[in-house]
Amino acid sequence: MRKFVAQGKNESFDCINCGQEIKPLANGSIRNHCPYCLYSIHIDINPGDRACECLARLEPIAVDYNAKKGWIIIHKCVKCGEIKRNKAALDDSVQADNYELIIELSTKSNY
């Protein structure tokens, strides 16, 4: 059974793609993707609402850079095709996002 992060809670979870145990972000924000494989889950309609019934994997397909927010991971739902954007957590002191995967994704721009 999947363990979902509840809205407003910064708790650990297991990645639905690679199975790694994901720890909460050190800064108190809610982590919404795996720092190892960068996959997420299609669980939100609006950030943090946990109202989406799709529940499929969100595959990382590209990244974008924002001068204010830093690297943004572009995810595409493997079931319904919806595109989502999630801020990368490259500076987390506990489990920083895989920078090599971010760089690899930066070479892909067709989404």
N, C-alpha and C positions, 0 to 999 in steps of 0.2 A: 504494500500500500504506500502511496506517495505521501510525503510529509510536506505540506505547503507552509510558506511563511505567511502568517496572518498580517493583515493590514495594521500598520503602526507598531509592529514588533520586529526587533532586530534579533532574529534567532537563526540557528544553524539549520541546514537542510541537506539532503542528498541530491546530487545532480541526477536528473532523469536520463541524461545521455551517457555520461561516463561513470556514474556511480560514486564519485568522490564525495567525501563529507565536506561540506562547505560551511565555514565558520562565519559568524556575523562580522560586519565591517567594524573596524576599530573606531571609526569616527562617529558611530551611532546611526548612520544612514542604513536603510534597508537594502541589502544586496539582492539583486534580481536575476543574476546569471552566474554561471560557474566560472571561477577564475582560471580553471585548467583548460577547458575546451570551449568556453565562452557561450555555450548553449544556454537558453533560458526556457521558460514554459509560458505558453499562451494562457495566462491566468487573469490578466487585467484588461478591462475595456479602457478605463482611465487609470493612470499610474496609482497603484496601491489599493484599488477598489476590490480586487479579487472577485469580480463579477462576471468574467468571461467563462463560458461553459465549454469552450473548445478543448482546452487542456493539452494540446499537442505541443511538441517541441518547437522552439523558435531557433532556427539554425542561423548562426552568424554568417552573413554573406558578404559584408563589406564594412568599412569604417569611414567616418567622416571626421574632420577636425573642426572644432569650434573654438575660437580664440578665448571665449569666456569659460566654457565647460570642459575643454580638452577633447580627448578622443571619445567619439560616440560610436557604439557598435550598432550596426544595422542588422536586424534579425528578420527572417522571413519564416512564417508559420509553415511547417511541412504538411499541414492538413488543409488549411483554408487559404493560404497564400498571403495573409495580411502582413504588412511591413510594420515593424516596431523599431524604435530607437531607444537605446539605453546607454547611459554614461558609463564609460570604462572606469575601473577602480585601480589604476596603476600605482597609486601611492599608498595603498592599504598596507599597514605594517604587519598584519597577520597573514593574509593571503592576497597578495597583489595579483591583478590579472596578468595573464601570459602575454608579455610584451612581444615575443616572437610571433604569436598568432595575430596580434594587432598589426604588426608590420606586414605580415603575409596578406592579411585582409586589405591593407591599404593599396595593394596592387590591383584589387578588384573593384571596379567602379560601375559595373553594369548590373543594376538591380532594379 
